[in-house]
Amino acid sequence: MSHAATDPIPSAPENPVRVGIVDDHESVRLGLQAACENAGYEVLFAAATAQALVDGLAGRQCDVIVLDLSLGDGSRVTDNVHLAATTGSAVLVHSIADRVASVREALAAGAAGVIPKSSPTTTVMAAVASVARGDVLNNLEWATAIDADRDFAKAQLGRRERDVLHLYASGLPLKMVAMQLGIAHSTAREYLDRIRVKYVEVGRPAPTKVDLLRRAVEDGILPGLDATEGDRGV
């Protein structure tokens, strides 16, 4: 009789999350790499600088790059986020919690979220998985960075535009948004186009549905949303 059904060892996922790591402390890199591998993720490369990571990847694409904010090479946060993003990977900031200005800069540059270095390993691994799925990582550190920045420009949306954004960013297809609001599909599309224009005007473009979800969370239109439906439907 076969005992395969009682085997406690889980099978490896067919497509494990692919991770890159940037931290100028070797002990942190090794710790993150071990944690990722224990979680079943594949670490493609780990490096002390963003440029070294990009060079080491040699064209391979990660699902997530875990990026330390303060690197010893004197590089700028915005440049590092942009450099990591050029690989086609989502960027998860891994930082100590009191660097609010740098966290804000990383989010403005397009980082998918921030996870404090003080977080339990399981929390960090869950954040990696969340970002790999394309979800918006909404947590206290993100909210604090935004709230502390008086220059954070909110798009001035009208009531109907906020209604459209709220429903659409929550995961509804645009056709369902139009039905719920009692407006034509073409009208809902016009509202959505205006919303995107307004975010571009304040320097916070939102070309995708996940981007719109991020803006809705940032601006308090969807406070505390656990974004698992962020990129479904059009």
SULQUI-V145350 format. One line per field, one symbol per residue. ss: DSSP state (H for helix, E for strand, - for the rest). psi: psi as a letter, one per 30 degrees, with the letter a starting at -180 (. if undefined). Layout:
ss->???
psi->???
This chain:
ss->---HHH-----------EEEEE---HHHHHHHHHHHHH---EEEEEE--HHHHHHHH------EEEEE--------HHHHHHHHH----EEEEEE----HHHHHHHHH----EEEE----HHHHHHHHHHHH-------HHHHHHHH-----------HHHHHHHHHHH----HHHHHHHH---HHHHHHHHHHHHHHHHH-------HHHHHHHHHH----------------
psi->kkgefgjfjklkkeilkkkkkjkgjeeeeeeeeeeeeefgljjekklfleeeeeeeehfkklekkjkkejlfgglkeeeeeeeefffgllkjkjllfgieeeeeeeeffgkfakkkffkleeeeeeeeeeeefglkjjaeeeeeeeefjfgjjkkjkleeeeeeeeeefffkleeeeeeefhlleeeeeeeeeeeeeeeefggikifleeeeeeeeeeggeikgkjifgfhkl.
